[in-house]
């Protein structure tokens, strides 16, 4: 029996392997780029929330990282509060004015991001500190952020959050190890 077809079969299998491997690497590279873009969007969002000396101008930039009809929901007081991006910006600025907040610093402590196609979900554990004329207040919580990819750009489509409180600590799986 002739083994003259064996090299052809090996070459064909090698070609198929290379093709599949390059597709997997491209998908992996694309997913890594998407993850980096989602992380950058999240960091910009947190950056826009932060201010000092009472200067809240950056808050207006939240619109840059959100989709047109993004929804923002706080659910830490027993009854959810919901805003559009525009009404959330107004709410923040009014809260800063009413509570005389001179500094606000919010940072991401931990994240877990799941990605599929053009949608993603990020659980983002945060720490926030407010400074007023008479006190410094600090708390932690979790932002559940949903993203959509629109024209090649990742944008926040929904954000829900709750704060840590007695009886409801942040689960260990959402904290750095």
N, C-alpha and C positions, 0 to 999 in steps of 0.2 A: 504494500500500500504506500502511495506517495504522500510525503509530508510537505509538498510544495505549496499547499494553501495555508499552512500554519503561519508563516510570516505575514501573509495578508490579513489573516484573522487577528493576529496580534496587533498589527498596525491599525486595523479598524477599531479594535477595542481600545487601544491607546488614544486614538482620535476621539472616540466617544467620551472617554474619561476626561481628556483635556477640555473638550467642549463643556461637559457638565461641570467640571471643576471651575472653569472660568465664569460660568453663569452663577455658580454658588458664591464665588468671590465677589462678583459684581453685586449680587444681592446683599451680601454681607457688608460690602463697602457702602452701598446705598443706605442700608439700615443704620450703619454707624454715622453717616452724614445726617440722616434724619434725627437720630438721637442727639447729635451735637446741636442741630438747629433747634430742637425742642428745649434742650438745656439752655441755649442762648436766649430763647424767647422767655423762658421762665426767669432767668437772671435779670433780663431787662424789666420784666414785670415787677419783680421785687425792687429793683433799682428805682423805678418810677414811684413806688410807694414811700421811699425814704426821703427825708428832708431834715434840714437843721435850720436854726434861726427863724423858724416859722415860714420859710419859703416853700410853698407848695406848688410852684410852677410845673415841676416835673410830673405831677399827678396827671395833668392833661395828656401826657404822652401815653398813658395806658391804652388809649385808642389805637396806637400803632401796633400793639401786640394782640389785639382782639379781633375776632371776626365781626362782621357788620351787625349781627343780631345776637352777640354773646350775652349770656345770662350769668349773673353773679348772685349767689345765694349764701347768706349766713344762717347757720342753724345751731347757734349756741345758746339761745335764750328761750328755748322751748317752742317758739313759734318762728318758722323761717321768715327771714326778710329777703326780698328779691329786688334786684335792680337791673336796669340796662347798664351798659358801660357809661353812658352819659350821666344817668341818674346816680350811679355809684360814685363817679368823680365829684358830682355836686354834694353828695352825702358826706364823702370824706372831707372835703374842704369845709363844709359847715360844721362837722364834728371837731375839726382842728380849731376853728374859730370859737365855737361854743365852749370847748374844754380847755382852751388856751394852751394847746399843745405846741411846744416850741421845737421838739425834735421827735422824729419817728424813725426807728431802725428795725427793719424786718429782714431776716436772713433765713435761708434754707439750711436746715440741719441734716436732712436725709431725703433721699428721693428713691422711688421705685417707679420706673416707667415701662409700660407695656405698649407695644407698637404693632399695628397691623395695617398694611396698605397706607391709606391716607387718613387714618385716625390713630389717636394715641390717648392714653390715660396715664396721668402722673399723680402719685400720692406724694405730696411734698410736706414733710414735717418742717414747721417753721418756729422761730423764736422771734418775738416782737417786743420792743421796748419803746414806751412813750415817756416823754419828759414834759412836765407842765411846770408852772412857776412854783408849785409847792410839793411835787412828788415825782418819783420815777416809778412807773408801773411796768412789770414784765410778765409775759405769758407765753405759752406755747400752744400749738395746735396742729391740725393737719388740713392742708388745702388739697382737695380732690380736683384736679385740673384736667379738662378734656380739651384735646387739640384736633384741629382739622387742617389738612394740607390744601391750601387754595393757591392755584397758579404757582406751584412750587415753593410756597412759603407756609411755614407752620404758624398757626394762629390759635389763640385761646378761644374756644367756642362756649365753654361753661366752666365756672369755678364755684365750688361749694366748699365751705369750711366750717369747722367746729373747733372749739378751744378745749384744752385740757382743763379738767376741774376735779375736785374731790370725788372719788368714786369712778371717774372716767380718765384714768391715766393714758398716756400715749403708749400703745402696745410696743413691746420690745422689738418686734419685727420692723417697726418704722423709726428706729433710732440707730445711730452708728454703733457698730460693735467694736 
